[in-house]
Amino acid sequence: MKVLVTGGTGFVGPAIVRRLVEDGHTVRVLEHTPGASAALPSQEAVEGSMTDAASLRRAVEGQGAVVHLVALLTGSPEEFRRVMEEGTRELVAAAREAGVQRFVLMSALGTSEETKDLVPYYHAKWQMEQDVKASGLEHVIFRPSFIFGREGGALGQFKKIARLAPVTPIVGPGTQRIQPIWVDDVAAYFAEGLVKPEAANRTFELGGPDTVTWNEFWSRLKRAQGARRPSVHLPFGLMRLQASVLEKLPNPPVTRDQLTMLAAGDNVVSNTDAVDTFGLPLVPLDEQLRRAVTKAD
């Protein structure tokens, strides 16, 4: 199948592109910066932007499916609206016009009608989901928990903190639960979601096989790295004050919106729909951490 992938050059995108190519699909990657996908095994790259509707129409032309991964992690409410909400709306319209057979969307665990007004990120993800559902296109929506990989993403930052900081800072009481999933497992879900008939027009929450509190996670990560530094719990109020200053940096380590999402509660799946439908083997958390802190399997 011919597949357009947006966001293929980000953290998760390369793993998904590689898996799709391994499965025999012909992949076209939307590049915001020319040459950004040169290291990927995709057969074709097309220049375009989520804020340029004409480029999206050119990108989707002749494609049988779309895998939409583009998202902002930080930015103004206007940027979230323009890139994620309006951009997705234009991409959906282009896909419908091009006769795309299936549209697979990357959303995020925690996205819901109840959380959509907490932060612009959740609002954008919720609106993206609604526009895809209302499009009339056959679709699959995935909501992953924290995605871990060897390099990049949240785990990349966590590894540096555990290795370099004199104490391990844990935001709040550390009792909120997370369910990290390995990046290659996410890629496997997307590859299966592209072709599995039973997945059509459904939303799936994705998490790894282990659910842990933040306290337990940091303990396991430090054990994997051989670090013996103590942990300290930082109140949300203090962290929000610090984040208000750090947000002025080009790539802030934490933002007030991210703290709001963290304080909202557990980031774990609420059902077994993904496991029951796809039946994929998933990498346990300790193995995820082992892979992340070693150079090779």
Residue frames as qw, qx, qy, qz and C-alpha x, y, z in Angstrom:
[[0.000, 0.887, 0.461, 0.000, 0.00, 0.00, 0.00],
 [0.349, 0.463, -0.050, 0.813, 1.13, 3.57, -0.64],
 [0.469, -0.719, -0.457, 0.231, 1.22, 5.43, 2.68],
 [0.162, 0.723, -0.124, 0.660, 1.78, 9.11, 3.44],
 [0.631, -0.468, -0.455, 0.420, 3.38, 9.68, 6.85],
 [0.009, 0.849, -0.062, 0.524, 3.31, 13.12, 8.45],
 [0.511, -0.747, 0.348, -0.246, 5.66, 13.71, 11.36],
 [0.978, 0.121, -0.137, 0.098, 7.91, 10.93, 10.12],
 [0.545, 0.493, -0.376, 0.564, 11.09, 12.75, 11.13],
 [0.429, -0.717, 0.215, -0.505, 10.19, 13.26, 14.81],
 [0.315, -0.461, 0.778, -0.289, 10.86, 10.96, 17.76],
 [0.690, 0.096, 0.673, -0.249, 8.33, 8.21, 17.03],
 [0.644, 0.637, -0.065, -0.418, 8.00, 8.72, 13.27],
 [0.266, 0.587, -0.742, -0.184, 11.23, 7.01, 12.15],
 [0.297, -0.111, 0.929, -0.192, 10.30, 3.78, 13.96],
 [0.628, 0.456, 0.477, -0.412, 6.89, 3.78, 12.29],
 [0.505, 0.702, -0.336, -0.373, 8.36, 4.52, 8.86],
 [0.043, 0.451, -0.889, -0.066, 10.89, 1.69, 9.23],
 [0.442, 0.098, 0.847, -0.279, 8.19, -0.76, 10.29],
 [0.638, 0.587, 0.215, -0.449, 5.90, 0.19, 7.39],
 [0.401, 0.663, -0.567, -0.279, 8.73, -0.28, 4.89],
 [0.154, -0.282, 0.943, -0.089, 9.63, -3.64, 6.47],
 [0.532, 0.298, 0.708, -0.356, 6.00, -4.68, 6.02],
 [0.427, 0.247, 0.710, 0.503, 6.21, -3.93, 2.30],
 [0.179, 0.883, 0.395, -0.180, 4.43, -0.58, 2.12],
 [0.480, 0.413, 0.146, 0.760, 5.62, 2.23, -0.13],
 [0.331, -0.735, -0.389, 0.447, 6.12, 5.19, 2.19],
 [0.276, 0.651, 0.118, 0.698, 6.02, 8.88, 1.32],
 [0.451, -0.489, -0.430, 0.610, 7.23, 11.20, 4.10],
 [0.069, 0.933, 0.220, 0.278, 6.02, 14.78, 4.42],
 [0.627, -0.089, -0.186, 0.752, 9.08, 16.95, 5.02],
 [0.091, -0.960, -0.213, 0.157, 8.81, 20.39, 6.59],
 [0.156, -0.814, 0.447, 0.336, 12.56, 20.81, 6.05],
 [0.797, 0.509, -0.291, -0.145, 13.99, 19.45, 2.77],
 [0.509, 0.451, -0.693, 0.239, 16.28, 16.49, 3.39],
 [0.457, -0.478, 0.500, -0.560, 15.01, 15.86, 6.92],
 [0.917, -0.053, 0.283, -0.276, 14.02, 12.29, 6.07],
 [0.495, 0.643, -0.572, -0.123, 17.21, 11.41, 4.21],
 [0.055, -0.391, 0.889, -0.234, 18.23, 8.84, 6.83],
 [0.688, 0.090, 0.523, -0.494, 14.87, 7.05, 6.71],
 [0.304, -0.037, 0.883, 0.356, 14.21, 4.02, 4.50],
 [0.492, 0.619, 0.413, -0.452, 11.25, 5.75, 2.83],
 [0.598, 0.288, 0.567, 0.488, 10.98, 5.52, -0.92],
 [0.187, 0.637, 0.340, 0.666, 9.81, 9.10, -1.38],
 [0.240, -0.479, -0.400, 0.744, 9.82, 12.48, 0.36],
 [0.135, 0.698, 0.451, 0.540, 7.59, 15.44, -0.42],
 [0.198, 0.020, -0.308, 0.930, 8.03, 18.96, 0.88],
 [0.318, -0.610, -0.505, -0.522, 5.06, 20.42, 2.69],
 [0.025, 0.142, -0.538, 0.830, 3.64, 21.92, 5.84],
 [0.069, -0.498, -0.842, 0.194, 0.59, 21.43, 8.03],
 [0.070, 0.672, 0.266, -0.687, -0.12, 25.14, 7.52],
 [0.190, 0.406, -0.508, -0.736, -0.04, 24.87, 3.70],
 [0.743, 0.239, 0.480, -0.399, -3.21, 23.20, 2.46],
 [0.678, 0.629, -0.269, -0.271, -2.02, 23.03, -1.14],
 [0.174, 0.541, -0.820, 0.073, 1.11, 21.12, -0.12],
 [0.492, -0.078, 0.782, -0.374, -1.03, 18.65, 1.83],
 [0.788, 0.448, 0.175, -0.386, -3.18, 18.00, -1.22],
 [0.524, 0.643, -0.548, -0.105, -0.06, 17.33, -3.29],
 [0.121, -0.445, 0.852, -0.247, 1.36, 15.07, -0.59],
 [0.590, 0.058, 0.701, -0.395, -1.73, 12.87, -0.27],
 [0.672, 0.495, -0.210, -0.509, -2.35, 12.52, -3.99],
 [0.686, 0.356, -0.620, -0.134, -2.12, 8.89, -5.10],
 [0.006, 0.313, -0.841, 0.442, -1.81, 7.51, -1.56],
 [0.549, -0.292, -0.733, -0.274, -3.90, 4.65, -0.24],
 [0.608, -0.635, -0.444, 0.171, -3.51, 5.56, 3.44],
 [0.088, 0.759, -0.242, 0.598, -2.35, 8.35, 5.74],
 [0.686, -0.401, -0.459, 0.397, -0.50, 7.98, 9.04],
 [0.016, 0.829, 0.019, 0.559, -0.74, 11.34, 10.80],
 [0.724, -0.296, -0.411, 0.469, 1.80, 11.90, 13.58],
 [0.250, 0.464, -0.090, 0.845, 2.42, 15.66, 13.57],
 [0.473, -0.786, -0.398, 0.008, 2.02, 17.35, 16.96],
 [0.143, 0.695, -0.325, 0.625, 3.47, 20.24, 18.93],
 [0.615, -0.320, -0.613, 0.379, 4.72, 19.73, 22.48],
 [0.243, -0.555, -0.277, 0.745, 5.14, 23.41, 23.26],
 [0.156, 0.299, 0.434, 0.835, 3.84, 26.62, 21.73],
 [0.261, 0.067, 0.224, -0.936, 1.14, 29.24, 21.97],
 [0.524, 0.362, 0.679, -0.365, -2.56, 28.33, 21.85],
 [0.527, 0.695, -0.104, -0.477, -2.65, 29.86, 18.36],
 [0.173, 0.519, -0.803, -0.235, 0.18, 27.60, 17.19],
 [0.313, 0.045, 0.933, -0.174, -1.58, 24.50, 18.52],
 [0.549, 0.560, 0.417, -0.459, -4.77, 25.59, 16.76],
 [0.438, 0.722, -0.314, -0.435, -3.08, 26.42, 13.47],
 [0.160, 0.473, -0.853, -0.152, -0.71, 23.44, 13.16],
 [0.134, 0.004, 0.976, -0.173, -2.60, 20.64, 14.88],
 [0.415, 0.474, 0.627, -0.459, -6.29, 21.51, 14.59],
 [0.501, 0.711, -0.048, -0.492, -6.54, 23.41, 11.31],
 [0.126, 0.534, -0.779, -0.304, -3.70, 21.41, 9.75],
 [0.274, 0.052, 0.957, -0.081, -5.41, 18.12, 10.54],
 [0.505, 0.583, 0.435, -0.465, -8.70, 19.45, 9.18],
 [0.405, 0.708, -0.361, -0.452, -6.99, 20.32, 5.88],
 [0.008, -0.358, 0.922, 0.147, -5.20, 16.96, 5.75],
 [0.422, 0.258, 0.826, -0.270, -8.46, 15.09, 6.35],
 [0.530, 0.683, 0.149, -0.480, -10.15, 17.05, 3.58],
 [0.273, 0.637, -0.629, -0.353, -7.26, 16.31, 1.22],
 [0.188, -0.157, 0.969, -0.023, -7.34, 12.61, 2.13],
 [0.523, 0.439, 0.629, -0.373, -11.08, 12.42, 1.50],
 [0.476, 0.738, -0.135, -0.458, -10.69, 14.15, -1.86],
 [0.179, 0.562, -0.775, -0.224, -7.86, 11.77, -2.82],
 [0.879, -0.012, -0.326, -0.348, -9.89, 8.67, -1.97],
 [0.067, 0.462, -0.811, 0.353, -7.65, 7.51, 0.87],
 [0.673, -0.193, -0.678, -0.223, -8.73, 4.10, 2.19],
 [0.686, -0.566, -0.411, 0.200, -7.66, 4.47, 5.83],
 [0.072, 0.775, -0.231, 0.584, -6.50, 7.35, 8.05],
 [0.762, -0.336, -0.454, 0.317, -4.46, 6.43, 11.15],
 [0.069, -0.855, 0.085, -0.508, -4.10, 9.18, 13.77],
 [0.540, -0.021, -0.583, 0.606, -1.64, 9.56, 16.63],
 [0.375, -0.800, -0.133, -0.449, -3.49, 11.02, 19.60],
 [0.206, 0.409, -0.673, 0.581, -2.39, 10.82, 23.25],
 [0.497, -0.422, -0.744, 0.149, -3.48, 8.99, 26.38],
 [0.188, -0.401, -0.410, 0.797, -5.29, 11.43, 28.64],
 [0.165, -0.011, -0.346, -0.924, -7.17, 13.06, 25.77],
 [0.036, -0.480, -0.875, 0.058, -10.89, 13.19, 26.52],
 [0.100, -0.740, -0.388, -0.541, -13.89, 15.48, 26.58],
 [0.576, -0.770, -0.240, 0.134, -13.18, 16.03, 30.29],
 [0.619, -0.453, 0.125, 0.629, -9.55, 17.11, 29.75],
 [0.533, 0.539, 0.373, 0.535, -9.85, 18.99, 26.46],
 [0.003, 0.927, 0.087, 0.365, -9.94, 22.41, 28.15],
 [0.736, -0.587, -0.009, 0.338, -7.03, 21.76, 30.55],
 [0.339, -0.558, 0.406, 0.640, -4.25, 22.72, 28.12],
 [0.486, 0.614, -0.261, -0.565, -4.00, 23.59, 24.40],
 [0.079, 0.331, -0.917, -0.208, -2.31, 20.24, 23.68],
 [0.260, 0.239, 0.908, -0.224, -5.26, 18.22, 24.93],
 [0.448, 0.618, 0.255, -0.594, -7.70, 20.53, 23.16],
 [0.339, 0.574, -0.550, -0.503, -5.85, 20.10, 19.87],
 [0.006, -0.137, 0.987, 0.080, -5.67, 16.32, 20.21],
 [0.353, 0.394, 0.745, -0.407, -9.37, 16.10, 21.08],
 [0.462, 0.660, 0.016, -0.592, -10.34, 18.29, 18.12],
 [0.196, 0.450, -0.782, -0.385, -8.13, 16.24, 15.80],
 [0.171, 0.090, 0.976, -0.103, -9.91, 13.08, 16.94],
 [0.415, 0.549, 0.514, -0.512, -13.35, 14.63, 16.40],
 [0.397, 0.654, -0.285, -0.578, -12.49, 15.83, 12.89],
 [0.100, 0.286, -0.920, -0.250, -11.11, 12.43, 11.88],
 [0.250, 0.251, 0.898, -0.263, -14.19, 10.66, 13.26],
 [0.409, 0.653, 0.353, -0.532, -16.53, 13.05, 11.45],
 [0.034, 0.521, -0.547, -0.654, -14.64, 12.81, 8.15],
 [0.865, 0.327, 0.044, -0.377, -16.37, 9.74, 6.77],
 [0.447, 0.563, -0.695, 0.007, -12.93, 8.19, 6.22],
 [0.923, -0.246, -0.291, 0.058, -12.21, 4.72, 7.55],
 [0.070, 0.774, -0.425, 0.464, -9.91, 5.50, 10.46],
 [0.796, -0.312, -0.439, 0.277, -7.99, 4.20, 13.45],
 [0.099, -0.852, 0.222, -0.464, -7.02, 6.41, 16.40],
 [0.770, -0.111, -0.490, 0.393, -4.24, 5.48, 18.82],
 [0.294, -0.877, 0.123, -0.358, -3.73, 7.12, 22.22],
 [0.752, 0.122, -0.512, 0.396, -0.29, 6.06, 23.54],
 [0.592, -0.779, -0.075, 0.190, 0.98, 6.55, 27.08],
 [0.163, -0.839, 0.443, 0.271, 4.58, 7.74, 27.53],
 [0.901, 0.423, -0.075, 0.067, 6.62, 6.39, 24.61],
 [0.510, -0.705, 0.435, 0.231, 10.15, 5.29, 25.46],
 [0.836, 0.520, -0.090, 0.149, 13.08, 4.72, 23.10],
 [0.794, -0.091, -0.105, 0.592, 16.85, 4.60, 23.18],
 [0.303, -0.059, 0.018, 0.951, 17.32, 8.23, 22.20],
 [0.186, -0.264, -0.265, -0.909, 15.07, 11.25, 22.38],
 [0.549, -0.522, -0.552, -0.350, 11.65, 11.60, 23.88],
 [0.528, -0.762, 0.095, -0.363, 10.93, 11.89, 27.58],
 [0.937, -0.292, 0.007, 0.189, 13.18, 8.98, 28.54],
 [0.636, 0.451, -0.112, 0.616, 16.17, 10.74, 27.00],
 [0.128, -0.726, 0.188, -0.649, 15.70, 13.60, 29.46],
 [0.814, -0.531, 0.053, -0.228, 15.02, 11.26, 32.36],
 [0.921, 0.046, -0.128, 0.366, 18.27, 9.35, 31.71],
 [0.370, 0.561, -0.206, 0.711, 20.31, 12.57, 31.84],
 [0.443, -0.685, 0.142, -0.561, 18.67, 13.63, 35.10],
 [0.936, -0.349, 0.001, -0.051, 19.23, 10.24, 36.73],
 [0.847, 0.187, -0.111, 0.486, 22.87, 10.21, 35.60],
 [0.392, 0.449, -0.118, 0.794, 23.90, 13.82, 36.25],
 [0.358, -0.721, -0.034, -0.592, 21.68, 15.39, 38.90],
 [0.083, 0.352, -0.765, 0.533, 22.97, 15.18, 42.52],
 [0.367, 0.175, 0.773, -0.487, 19.43, 14.24, 43.56],
 [0.031, 0.289, 0.816, 0.500, 16.53, 12.91, 41.51],
 [0.272, 0.107, 0.229, -0.929, 13.70, 15.47, 41.41],
 [0.022, -0.374, -0.910, -0.178, 10.24, 13.89, 41.45],
 [0.219, -0.247, -0.110, -0.937, 7.34, 16.26, 40.82],
 [0.698, -0.347, -0.096, -0.620, 4.60, 16.05, 43.41],
 [0.721, -0.420, 0.477, -0.275, 4.15, 12.95, 45.61],
 [0.133, 0.434, -0.854, -0.255, 5.25, 10.58, 42.82],
 [0.448, 0.099, 0.838, -0.297, 2.19, 8.39, 43.31],
 [0.657, 0.521, -0.039, -0.544, 0.59, 9.07, 39.90],
 [0.747, -0.040, 0.645, 0.156, 0.82, 6.00, 37.68],
 [0.374, 0.639, -0.424, -0.521, 2.24, 5.69, 34.16],
 [0.872, 0.115, 0.476, -0.019, 2.34, 2.82, 31.65],
 [0.056, 0.699, -0.490, -0.517, 5.33, 3.41, 29.34],
 [0.883, 0.346, 0.316, -0.031, 5.36, 1.69, 25.95],
 [0.529, -0.322, 0.494, 0.610, 8.42, 0.97, 23.82],
 [0.277, 0.588, -0.214, -0.729, 8.65, 2.94, 20.57],
 [0.153, 0.192, -0.866, -0.436, 8.94, -0.17, 18.38],
 [0.112, 0.367, 0.902, -0.199, 5.76, -1.55, 19.96],
 [0.283, 0.649, 0.223, -0.669, 3.97, 1.67, 19.02],
 [0.218, 0.456, -0.596, -0.625, 5.27, 1.23, 15.48],
 [0.000, -0.072, -0.988, -0.137, 3.90, -2.31, 15.42],
 [0.226, 0.551, 0.663, -0.453, 0.48, -1.06, 16.49],
 [0.295, 0.646, -0.100, -0.697, 0.45, 1.54, 13.74],
 [0.135, 0.291, -0.821, -0.472, 1.51, -1.01, 11.12],
 [0.042, 0.278, 0.959, -0.041, -1.26, -3.37, 12.19],
 [0.206, 0.603, 0.450, -0.625, -3.75, -0.54, 12.52],
 [0.193, 0.458, -0.423, -0.757, -3.16, 0.30, 8.90],
 [0.368, 0.153, -0.795, -0.457, -4.40, -3.06, 7.63],
 [0.002, 0.145, 0.946, -0.289, -6.41, -4.86, 10.32],
 [0.262, -0.442, -0.579, -0.633, -10.13, -4.92, 9.43],
 [0.497, -0.588, -0.623, 0.139, -11.20, -5.28, 13.08],
 [0.381, -0.327, -0.232, 0.833, -9.51, -1.97, 13.96],
 [0.102, 0.421, 0.428, 0.793, -11.59, 0.15, 11.59],
 [0.276, -0.638, -0.212, -0.687, -13.27, 3.23, 13.07],
 [0.746, -0.566, -0.335, 0.105, -12.07, 2.54, 16.60],
 [0.007, -0.839, 0.369, -0.401, -9.96, 4.35, 19.21],
 [0.893, -0.144, -0.370, 0.211, -7.31, 2.39, 21.10],
 [0.342, -0.877, 0.310, -0.133, -5.40, 3.30, 24.25],
 [0.824, 0.329, -0.393, 0.241, -1.80, 2.04, 24.15],
 [0.405, -0.783, 0.420, -0.215, 0.36, 1.20, 27.13],
 [0.348, 0.434, -0.827, 0.080, 3.15, -1.19, 27.95],
 [0.696, -0.235, -0.674, -0.081, 2.74, -4.36, 30.03],
 [0.500, -0.272, -0.559, 0.604, 3.82, -2.66, 33.29],
 [0.180, -0.845, -0.208, -0.459, 2.07, 0.06, 35.29],
 [0.608, -0.177, -0.415, 0.653, 4.21, 1.89, 37.85],
 [0.179, -0.941, -0.207, 0.197, 4.13, 5.02, 39.96],
 [0.357, 0.862, -0.244, 0.267, 6.60, 7.78, 39.21],
 [0.463, -0.704, 0.519, -0.146, 8.44, 6.82, 42.40],
 [0.871, -0.047, 0.483, 0.073, 8.75, 3.24, 41.15],
 [0.707, 0.681, 0.063, 0.179, 9.80, 4.39, 37.69],
 [0.103, 0.887, -0.395, 0.216, 12.66, 6.53, 38.96],
 [0.653, -0.495, 0.566, -0.088, 13.82, 3.73, 41.23],
 [0.887, 0.222, 0.387, 0.120, 13.90, 1.28, 38.31],
 [0.532, 0.818, -0.077, 0.205, 15.67, 3.75, 36.01],
 [0.157, -0.834, 0.499, -0.174, 18.39, 4.50, 38.55],
 [0.790, -0.262, 0.554, -0.010, 18.84, 0.78, 39.18],
 [0.828, 0.490, 0.227, 0.152, 19.23, 0.20, 35.42],
 [0.375, 0.848, -0.207, 0.311, 21.86, 2.94, 35.24],
 [0.745, -0.086, -0.426, 0.505, 23.64, 1.88, 38.41],
 [0.018, 0.561, -0.149, 0.814, 22.92, 5.25, 40.03],
 [0.468, -0.375, -0.718, 0.354, 22.55, 5.53, 43.82],
 [0.021, 0.214, -0.122, 0.969, 21.50, 9.17, 44.14],
 [0.093, 0.400, 0.758, -0.507, 18.63, 9.99, 46.49],
 [0.024, 0.572, 0.599, 0.560, 15.27, 11.34, 45.34],
 [0.017, -0.269, -0.398, 0.877, 13.55, 14.53, 46.44],
 [0.141, 0.653, 0.727, 0.158, 9.89, 15.42, 45.95],
 [0.114, -0.041, 0.047, 0.992, 9.22, 18.91, 44.61],
 [0.288, 0.551, 0.592, -0.512, 5.81, 20.55, 45.18],
 [0.432, 0.591, 0.570, 0.372, 3.79, 21.32, 42.06],
 [0.017, -0.980, -0.174, 0.099, 3.63, 25.00, 43.05],
 [0.399, -0.689, 0.399, 0.455, 7.41, 25.32, 43.16],
 [0.524, 0.061, 0.691, 0.494, 7.77, 23.52, 39.83],
 [0.306, 0.801, 0.484, 0.175, 5.18, 25.79, 38.18],
 [0.152, -0.947, 0.081, 0.270, 7.12, 28.83, 39.37],
 [0.462, -0.432, 0.596, 0.495, 10.32, 27.39, 37.93],
 [0.498, 0.370, 0.700, 0.353, 8.58, 26.42, 34.68],
 [0.195, 0.933, 0.285, -0.102, 7.29, 29.96, 34.20],
 [0.165, -0.824, 0.394, 0.373, 10.94, 31.03, 33.96],
 [0.476, -0.205, 0.773, 0.364, 12.20, 28.03, 31.96],
 [0.554, 0.615, 0.562, -0.012, 9.47, 28.48, 29.34],
 [0.180, 0.919, -0.141, -0.320, 11.44, 31.43, 28.00],
 [0.358, -0.443, 0.732, 0.374, 14.14, 29.02, 26.79],
 [0.445, 0.330, -0.568, -0.609, 14.02, 27.69, 23.18],
 [0.681, -0.064, -0.708, -0.177, 13.57, 24.09, 24.42],
 [0.418, -0.538, 0.420, -0.599, 12.31, 24.25, 28.01],
 [0.150, 0.146, -0.968, 0.140, 12.80, 21.05, 30.05],
 [0.051, -0.485, -0.853, 0.187, 9.30, 21.42, 31.48],
 [0.123, -0.337, -0.225, -0.906, 6.34, 23.75, 30.92],
 [0.366, -0.021, 0.508, -0.779, 3.39, 24.74, 33.09],
 [0.766, 0.141, -0.222, -0.587, 1.06, 22.92, 30.69],
 [0.626, 0.194, -0.754, 0.039, 3.05, 19.72, 31.08],
 [0.033, 0.097, -0.754, 0.649, 2.84, 20.04, 34.85],
 [0.587, 0.049, 0.169, -0.790, -0.92, 20.54, 34.55],
 [0.790, 0.163, -0.481, -0.342, -1.20, 17.30, 32.57],
 [0.422, 0.185, -0.818, 0.344, 0.96, 15.48, 35.10],
 [0.182, -0.050, 0.600, -0.778, -1.16, 16.74, 37.99],
 [0.639, 0.002, -0.232, -0.733, -4.35, 15.64, 36.21],
 [0.849, -0.204, 0.367, -0.320, -3.81, 12.05, 37.38],
 [0.683, -0.174, 0.677, 0.211, -2.74, 8.63, 36.17],
 [0.438, 0.584, -0.429, -0.532, -1.60, 8.11, 32.58],
 [0.277, -0.121, 0.953, 0.026, -2.69, 4.48, 32.14],
 [0.324, -0.097, -0.696, -0.633, -5.02, 2.65, 29.79],
 [0.519, -0.087, 0.401, -0.750, -8.61, 2.12, 30.91],
 [0.902, 0.174, 0.194, -0.344, -9.36, -1.06, 28.95],
 [0.569, -0.291, 0.709, 0.299, -7.79, -4.03, 27.14],
 [0.683, 0.650, 0.182, -0.279, -9.15, -3.23, 23.67],
 [0.326, 0.774, -0.515, -0.171, -5.70, -2.83, 22.05],
 [0.248, -0.382, 0.889, -0.061, -4.30, -6.02, 23.60],
 [0.640, 0.241, 0.683, -0.256, -7.42, -8.01, 22.72],
 [0.633, 0.716, 0.080, -0.283, -7.65, -6.71, 19.14],
 [0.430, 0.774, -0.463, -0.050, -4.00, -6.83, 18.10],
 [0.967, -0.242, 0.063, 0.045, -2.43, -9.42, 20.40],
 [0.527, 0.703, -0.356, 0.320, 1.07, -7.96, 19.99],
 [0.773, -0.292, -0.321, 0.464, 4.00, -8.93, 22.26],
 [0.042, -0.949, 0.018, -0.313, 5.04, -5.90, 24.31],
 [0.550, 0.338, -0.502, 0.576, 8.42, -5.03, 25.84],
 [0.572, -0.667, -0.432, 0.202, 8.36, -5.00, 29.68],
 [0.080, -0.989, 0.054, -0.108, 9.47, -1.80, 31.41],
 [0.612, -0.633, 0.393, 0.264, 12.72, -3.17, 32.85],
 [0.704, 0.176, 0.493, 0.480, 13.71, -4.38, 29.36],
 [0.275, 0.898, 0.216, 0.269, 12.80, -0.96, 27.94],
 [0.303, -0.927, 0.219, 0.035, 15.14, 0.66, 30.46],
 [0.747, -0.301, 0.469, 0.363, 17.90, -1.89, 29.80],
 [0.620, 0.499, 0.410, 0.446, 17.73, -1.18, 26.08],
 [0.084, 0.969, 0.119, 0.199, 17.72, 2.55, 26.70],
 [0.385, -0.863, 0.319, 0.067, 20.86, 2.59, 28.84],
 [0.682, -0.238, 0.581, 0.375, 22.93, 0.15, 26.74],
 [0.134, 0.542, -0.444, -0.700, 24.36, 0.76, 23.29],
 [0.480, 0.171, -0.722, -0.469, 23.15, -2.52, 21.79],
 [0.868, -0.232, 0.027, -0.438, 20.73, -5.33, 22.61]]
